[in-house]
């Protein structure tokens, strides 16, 4: 089958093209749900029948389960066995789960939080309906009951309205969108491989297990106090001055702009100025990886007194970019945790005076430090390009869905 794009100008009054109809999902599918065998009865569990929960539903194809039930558990509960090709929709769940859809690729049972959609294949192509439900995710979530907890139910799922073209056109549209999904998935697989390689490079290069070509000799153990010192660049509050604030994301997410603050809008007691190549530490969040280097973009921004600004004492001993990468390792995060005071993880305060007494292993050669940082920066840049490519692919698919699933563009089927 060959498809070509064509303007979908058929139809009347700007509505659907000729031959397309609008139908409720309940008119083209049987919709039911599953159940949960009693957890008390051990003989109902750890069998060979896959049992699916909403945690596995994520706009995907489900090929395996995390839990399994027995034939006895199936017989003695409201759960049901569904064939491959069944569409599953999350009726409720934490966060963004509600309204997500998946295609069951195996015979499996489900819990009561999953709506099972068994299509009439004389009217509907399951891949087309899957893609349509994915495109209407936000609208589907808005159908939810209002009350103490917003949920979907079987009747609401049955009421979902879909644009239904002729079956051959459904198949063609699903094929085009499936190809775009494969491109997105392939890019995600490459990202996963590159992330593993970056992690391996960090483990090897930041510990000296693997050396950059041309460098040898033992690394040195040195107190942090000989590498870094704290600076206090307190700024003077002025009523009409505009201060640009910066914060640090947890889990090594880097710096981000918080917004602007006028002097008369007092939100913090003291403010400090940041300079390029400062190493900024969030004293309350450092155990969660909230520390990082100040890039040129954030030079002369402001932070509250909840942050420490550290600078290199001797640039012949430490490359700040190498230090930035070193601080992404579990060891340095652990040392920061050990150097914090408090009884609750979320309320512990980082103490630089304690931290600087700790010792770290680093290359003696500043040139080797720089080379290691450059290798890891190159790996990070490659990942950034791949993630940007993934975003472009998803936006392209979104645009194609917008025209194909509404009939604004038609596929010529040969």
C-alpha positions as CSV (number, residue, x, y, z in Angstrom):
1,X,0.0,0.0,0.0
2,X,1.3,3.4,-1.0
3,X,0.1,6.6,0.6
4,X,0.4,10.2,-0.6
5,X,-0.7,13.4,1.1
6,X,-3.7,15.3,-0.4
7,X,-5.7,18.2,0.7
8,X,-8.9,17.0,2.5
9,X,-11.3,19.4,0.8
10,X,-14.2,17.0,0.5
11,X,-17.0,17.2,3.0
12,X,-19.4,20.1,3.7
13,X,-19.1,23.3,5.7
14,X,-15.6,22.7,6.9
15,X,-16.6,19.5,8.7
16,X,-15.4,16.0,8.1
17,X,-14.6,14.8,4.6
18,X,-17.1,12.7,2.6
19,X,-17.2,9.1,3.8
20,X,-16.0,10.0,7.4
21,X,-18.4,9.8,10.3
22,X,-18.3,10.6,14.0
23,X,-19.0,7.7,16.4
24,X,-18.9,7.2,20.1
25,X,-16.3,4.6,21.2
26,X,-19.1,2.5,22.7
27,X,-20.7,2.1,19.2
28,X,-17.6,0.4,17.7
29,X,-16.2,-1.5,20.7
30,X,-17.1,-3.6,23.8
31,X,-15.8,-1.8,26.9
32,X,-15.3,-3.5,30.2
33,X,-12.7,-3.7,33.0
34,X,-10.9,-6.2,35.2
35,X,-10.5,-6.8,38.8
36,X,-8.1,-7.8,41.6
37,X,-8.0,-11.3,43.1
38,X,-7.9,-11.3,46.9
39,X,-4.4,-10.6,48.2
40,X,-5.1,-12.7,51.2
41,X,-5.4,-15.9,49.2
42,X,-1.9,-16.9,48.2
43,X,-3.1,-19.5,45.8
44,X,-4.5,-16.7,43.6
45,X,-1.1,-15.2,42.9
46,X,2.3,-16.0,41.3
47,X,0.8,-18.1,38.6
48,X,1.4,-17.8,34.8
49,X,-1.4,-15.4,33.8
50,X,-0.2,-11.8,33.2
51,X,-2.0,-9.3,35.4
52,X,-1.8,-5.7,34.1
53,X,-2.1,-2.5,36.2
54,X,-2.2,1.2,35.1
55,X,1.5,1.6,35.9
56,X,2.2,-0.2,32.6
57,X,-0.1,1.9,30.5
58,X,2.0,4.7,28.9
59,X,1.0,5.2,25.2
60,X,2.8,2.0,24.4
61,X,2.5,-1.7,23.5
62,X,2.4,-4.0,26.5
63,X,4.4,-7.2,26.0
64,X,4.9,-8.3,29.6
65,X,3.6,-7.9,33.1
66,X,5.1,-7.3,36.6
67,X,2.6,-9.5,38.4
68,X,0.9,-12.8,37.6
69,X,-2.2,-14.6,38.8
70,X,-3.3,-18.2,38.8
71,X,-6.3,-19.8,37.0
72,X,-7.9,-20.1,40.4
73,X,-7.4,-16.4,41.0
74,X,-8.9,-15.6,37.6
75,X,-12.0,-17.8,38.3
76,X,-12.6,-16.3,41.8
77,X,-12.4,-12.6,41.0
78,X,-13.9,-10.1,38.7
79,X,-10.8,-9.9,36.5
80,X,-11.0,-11.2,32.9
81,X,-8.7,-12.5,30.3
82,X,-8.3,-10.2,27.3
83,X,-6.9,-11.2,23.9
84,X,-3.9,-9.5,22.1
85,X,-5.0,-6.4,20.3
86,X,-7.2,-5.2,23.2
87,X,-6.8,-1.5,23.9
88,X,-6.3,-0.5,27.6
89,X,-7.1,2.8,29.1
90,X,-6.2,4.0,32.6
91,X,-9.4,5.0,34.4
92,X,-7.5,6.5,37.3
93,X,-4.0,6.6,38.6
94,X,-1.4,8.9,40.1
95,X,-0.2,12.0,38.3
96,X,-0.7,11.8,34.6
97,X,-1.7,8.2,34.3
98,X,-5.4,8.7,34.0
99,X,-6.5,8.8,30.3
100,X,-3.3,7.1,29.0
101,X,-3.8,4.3,26.4
102,X,-1.9,1.2,25.5
103,X,-2.2,-1.8,23.1
104,X,-2.1,-5.3,24.7
105,X,0.3,-7.5,22.7
106,X,-0.3,-10.6,24.9
107,X,-3.2,-12.4,26.4
108,X,-3.6,-10.9,29.9
109,X,-5.9,-10.0,32.7
110,X,-6.2,-6.5,34.2
111,X,-7.2,-4.8,37.4
112,X,-10.3,-2.7,37.8
113,X,-8.4,0.6,37.0
114,X,-8.0,-0.5,33.4
115,X,-10.7,-0.1,30.8
116,X,-10.5,-2.9,28.2
117,X,-11.6,-1.8,24.7
118,X,-12.3,-4.7,22.4
119,X,-13.0,-3.2,18.9
120,X,-15.3,-4.4,16.2
121,X,-12.7,-4.9,13.5
122,X,-15.3,-4.6,10.8
123,X,-15.5,-0.9,11.7
124,X,-12.2,0.1,13.3
125,X,-8.5,-0.5,12.9
126,X,-7.0,-0.9,16.4
127,X,-3.9,1.1,15.5
128,X,-5.9,4.0,14.2
129,X,-8.2,4.0,17.3
130,X,-5.1,3.8,19.5
131,X,-3.5,6.8,17.7
132,X,-6.7,8.8,17.9
133,X,-7.1,8.2,21.7
134,X,-3.5,9.2,22.2
135,X,-4.2,12.5,20.3
136,X,-7.2,13.1,22.6
137,X,-5.4,12.5,25.9
138,X,-6.1,15.9,27.4
139,X,-9.7,15.9,26.3
140,X,-10.2,12.4,27.7
141,X,-8.8,13.5,31.1
142,X,-11.3,16.4,31.1
143,X,-14.1,13.9,30.9
144,X,-13.3,12.7,34.4
145,X,-15.8,12.8,37.2
146,X,-15.5,15.7,39.6
147,X,-15.4,15.0,43.3
148,X,-12.9,14.0,45.9
149,X,-10.9,12.2,43.2
150,X,-11.2,12.7,39.4
151,X,-11.7,9.3,37.7
152,X,-12.9,7.9,34.4
153,X,-15.4,5.1,34.2
154,X,-16.8,2.8,31.6
155,X,-19.7,5.1,30.6
156,X,-17.4,8.0,30.1
157,X,-15.0,5.9,28.0
158,X,-18.0,4.7,25.9
159,X,-19.0,8.4,25.3
160,X,-15.6,9.4,23.7
161,X,-16.3,10.6,20.2
162,X,-14.0,9.7,17.3
163,X,-13.6,10.7,13.7
164,X,-14.0,7.4,11.7
165,X,-12.8,7.4,8.1
166,X,-13.3,4.3,5.9
167,X,-11.4,1.3,7.1
168,X,-8.8,1.4,4.4
169,X,-8.0,5.0,5.2
170,X,-7.8,4.2,8.9
171,X,-5.2,1.6,8.1
172,X,-3.2,4.0,6.0
173,X,-3.2,6.7,8.6
174,X,-2.2,4.2,11.3
175,X,0.7,3.1,9.1
176,X,2.0,6.6,8.7
177,X,1.8,7.5,12.4
178,X,3.3,4.1,13.3
179,X,6.3,4.9,11.2
180,X,6.7,8.1,13.0
181,X,6.5,6.3,16.3
182,X,9.2,3.9,15.2
183,X,11.5,6.9,14.4
184,X,10.8,8.3,17.9
185,X,11.4,4.9,19.6
186,X,14.7,4.4,17.7
187,X,15.9,7.8,18.8
188,X,15.0,6.9,22.4
189,X,16.9,3.7,22.1
190,X,20.0,5.6,20.9
191,X,19.6,8.0,23.8
192,X,19.4,5.1,26.3
193,X,22.6,3.7,24.8
194,X,24.4,7.0,24.9
195,X,23.3,7.6,28.5
196,X,24.8,4.2,29.5
197,X,28.0,5.1,27.8
198,X,28.2,8.5,29.5
199,X,27.6,6.8,32.9
200,X,30.4,4.3,32.1
201,X,32.8,7.2,31.0
202,X,32.1,9.0,34.3
203,X,32.7,5.9,36.4
204,X,36.0,5.2,34.5
205,X,37.4,8.7,33.9
206,X,36.5,10.3,37.2
207,X,38.0,7.6,39.3
208,X,41.2,7.0,37.3
209,X,40.3,3.5,36.3
210,X,40.6,4.5,32.7
211,X,43.0,7.3,31.7
212,X,42.9,9.8,28.8
213,X,45.5,8.8,26.2
214,X,48.9,10.3,26.9
215,X,48.5,10.6,30.7
216,X,49.8,8.4,33.4
217,X,51.0,8.4,37.0
218,X,49.1,8.2,40.3
219,X,46.4,10.7,41.1
220,X,46.7,12.9,44.2
221,X,44.6,12.9,47.3
222,X,44.0,16.4,48.4
223,X,41.8,18.2,50.9
224,X,38.9,20.2,49.4
225,X,40.2,23.2,51.4
226,X,43.2,23.4,49.1
227,X,41.0,23.5,46.0
228,X,38.0,25.7,46.8
229,X,37.1,28.6,49.0
230,X,33.8,30.4,49.8
231,X,33.2,33.9,48.6
232,X,30.5,36.4,49.8
233,X,29.5,39.0,47.2
234,X,26.6,40.5,49.1
235,X,24.6,43.0,47.0
236,X,23.0,46.1,48.5
237,X,19.2,46.2,48.4
238,X,17.8,49.2,46.5
239,X,14.1,50.0,46.2
240,X,14.0,50.5,42.4
241,X,16.7,48.0,41.4
242,X,15.9,44.9,39.3
243,X,17.5,41.7,40.5
244,X,17.6,38.6,38.3
245,X,17.4,35.5,40.4
246,X,18.8,32.1,39.7
247,X,18.2,28.7,41.3
248,X,19.6,25.1,40.9
249,X,17.5,22.1,39.9
250,X,17.9,18.9,41.9
251,X,19.5,15.8,40.5
252,X,22.2,17.8,38.7
253,X,19.7,19.6,36.6
254,X,21.8,22.8,36.3
255,X,20.9,26.4,36.9
256,X,17.7,28.0,35.8
257,X,16.3,31.6,35.9
258,X,13.7,32.1,38.6
259,X,12.6,35.5,37.4
260,X,13.0,39.1,38.3
261,X,12.7,40.7,41.7
262,X,12.6,44.4,42.6
263,X,14.2,45.6,45.7
264,X,11.0,46.6,47.4
265,X,9.6,43.1,46.9
266,X,11.6,41.6,49.7
267,X,11.5,37.8,49.5
268,X,15.0,37.0,50.9
269,X,17.0,38.6,53.7
270,X,20.3,38.8,51.8
271,X,21.3,38.4,48.2
272,X,24.6,37.4,46.7
273,X,26.0,38.0,43.2
274,X,27.2,35.0,41.1
275,X,30.1,35.1,38.7
276,X,31.0,32.9,35.8
277,X,32.8,29.7,37.0
278,X,31.5,30.0,40.6
279,X,30.4,26.7,41.9
280,X,27.0,27.3,43.4
281,X,25.7,25.1,46.2
282,X,22.1,25.0,47.5
283,X,22.7,24.4,51.2
284,X,19.3,22.8,51.7
285,X,19.2,20.6,48.6
286,X,22.9,19.6,48.0
287,X,22.2,16.0,49.2
288,X,19.8,15.8,46.2
289,X,22.4,17.0,43.7
290,X,21.5,20.7,43.7
291,X,24.9,22.1,43.0
292,X,26.6,23.1,39.8
293,X,28.8,25.6,37.9
294,X,27.7,29.1,37.0
295,X,27.7,29.4,33.2
296,X,28.3,32.7,31.3
297,X,24.5,33.0,30.9
298,X,24.1,33.4,34.7
299,X,27.0,35.7,35.4
300,X,26.0,38.5,37.8
301,X,22.7,36.9,38.7
302,X,21.5,36.9,42.3
303,X,20.9,34.2,44.9
304,X,19.7,34.2,48.4
305,X,21.9,33.4,51.4
306,X,20.6,29.8,51.2
307,X,23.4,29.3,48.6
308,X,27.1,29.0,49.0
309,X,29.3,30.4,46.2
310,X,32.6,28.5,45.9
311,X,35.6,29.5,43.7
312,X,38.8,27.8,42.7
313,X,41.8,28.8,44.9
314,X,44.5,27.9,42.5
315,X,43.7,27.3,38.8
316,X,46.9,25.3,38.4
317,X,45.4,22.7,40.8
318,X,41.8,22.4,39.8
319,X,39.8,22.8,36.6
320,X,36.3,23.9,37.7
321,X,34.6,22.0,34.9
322,X,36.4,18.8,36.1
323,X,35.1,19.6,39.6
324,X,31.6,20.1,38.3
325,X,31.7,16.6,36.8
326,X,33.2,15.1,39.9
327,X,30.3,16.5,41.9
328,X,27.9,14.5,39.8
329,X,29.3,11.2,41.2
330,X,27.6,9.4,44.2
331,X,30.8,9.7,46.3
332,X,30.8,13.6,46.3
333,X,27.1,13.7,46.9
334,X,27.6,11.4,49.9
335,X,30.4,13.6,51.2
336,X,28.1,16.6,50.9
337,X,25.5,14.7,52.9
338,X,28.0,13.8,55.6
339,X,28.9,17.4,55.8
340,X,25.3,18.6,56.4
341,X,23.6,19.2,59.8
342,X,20.1,18.2,60.7
343,X,17.9,15.2,61.6
344,X,15.6,15.2,58.5
345,X,17.0,14.8,55.0
346,X,14.9,17.6,53.5
347,X,15.9,20.1,56.3
348,X,19.6,19.3,56.5
349,X,21.9,22.3,56.0
350,X,25.2,22.0,54.1
351,X,28.3,23.1,56.1
352,X,31.2,24.1,53.8
353,X,33.6,24.3,56.8
354,X,33.0,20.6,57.4
355,X,33.0,19.7,53.7
356,X,36.3,21.4,52.9
357,X,38.1,19.0,55.4
358,X,37.2,16.0,53.2
359,X,39.7,14.7,50.7
360,X,39.2,13.8,47.1
361,X,41.3,12.0,44.4
362,X,42.0,14.1,41.3
363,X,44.6,14.1,38.5
364,X,47.8,16.0,39.4
365,X,47.9,17.4,35.8
366,X,45.4,20.2,35.2
367,X,45.7,19.3,31.5
368,X,44.3,15.8,32.3
369,X,41.5,17.3,34.3
370,X,40.6,19.5,31.4
371,X,40.7,16.6,29.0
372,X,38.4,14.5,31.1
373,X,35.9,17.3,31.4
374,X,36.0,17.9,27.7
375,X,35.3,14.2,26.9
376,X,32.3,14.2,29.3
377,X,31.0,17.6,28.0
378,X,31.1,16.1,24.4
379,X,29.1,13.1,25.6
380,X,26.6,15.4,27.2
381,X,26.3,17.6,24.2
382,X,25.6,14.6,22.0
383,X,22.8,13.6,24.4
384,X,21.4,17.1,24.2
385,X,21.3,17.0,20.4
386,X,19.5,13.6,20.5
387,X,17.0,14.8,23.0
388,X,16.3,17.9,20.9
389,X,15.8,15.6,17.9
390,X,13.3,13.6,19.9
391,X,11.4,16.7,20.7
392,X,11.3,17.7,17.0
393,X,10.1,14.2,16.0
394,X,7.3,14.4,18.6
395,X,6.2,17.9,17.5
396,X,6.3,16.7,13.8
397,X,4.1,13.7,14.7
398,X,1.7,16.0,16.7
399,X,1.3,18.2,13.6
400,X,0.7,15.2,11.3
401,X,-1.9,13.8,13.7
402,X,-3.6,17.2,13.7
403,X,-4.3,17.0,10.0
404,X,-4.6,13.3,9.3
405,X,-7.0,12.5,12.2
406,X,-9.3,15.4,11.2
407,X,-9.3,14.8,7.5
408,X,-7.8,18.2,6.7
409,X,-5.2,16.2,4.8
410,X,-6.0,13.0,3.0
411,X,-3.9,10.0,2.1
412,X,-4.1,8.8,-1.5
413,X,-4.2,5.1,-1.2
414,X,-2.7,3.1,-4.1
